[in-house]
């Protein structure tokens, strides 16, 4: 029994009140309580036989016993394991995880290093559920030799639920560079296939390098960097849910097919080739589920909800 329980407070108040009256108001002490019940007086009580006195002591013993039992119950309660009574929200119960982005993808193996061009072909789909102020993206990209990052593909915004081409760049200090989004439906109709590429095309007078972004061989923009290749990094393809604030993994993500998923051109090459291998990549451990992949065959992969969850770093092909 807890010390704050109604039962304990009731017994404690009764004992304290009884004793207080016995000490102050009633000269006959606790025995007066019995006398009051029997409509007697203090003088009459003194004249009664020992059987009455025995009754009084029995009642006193009962009160003391009840108090002792209460104390034992209270101590047992304090020592016993306690169940949680706080509501889940107030107790900080395991909340659903949030992140700025949720990514599931495939990364080219070592033969994709020192690439000067990359491309992917993606089948346009409009996911069923995209929350407001979030976006789904499907892209190919890579870190470059100077630590900057470039990517190209298409995205679907929660604002209009249409497919737009996009390309984007970030400096080695993670500052966002050019990141334009094409007009609504610029990534084609649902079910159509489109090829997105980034390729090193020229060098500026300032000894910087220009990478050109294309969709179906049509230039959609350029990115200027200090790197002429991906260096020790290799290109990847990803399906992604992102926002400017941490979000739950509640958006639909596809399912969207990439085929060919990754094609590369290394320094000195004139033609694209498929990397010899690729490995599974997640942005964090809890991406899959809900977002997984299905590798149909080498260089043909589907990303989206409800698919397989191969281990991070596992061979894709």
Helices and strands as residue ranges (DSSP letters): H 6-23, H 31-37, H 42-47, H 50-79, H 88-91, E 99-108, G 110-112, E 115-123, E 135-143, E 149-157, E 163-170, E 193-203, E 209-215, E 218-225, E 236-247, E 256-259, E 263-266, E 278-282, E 291-297, E 300-305
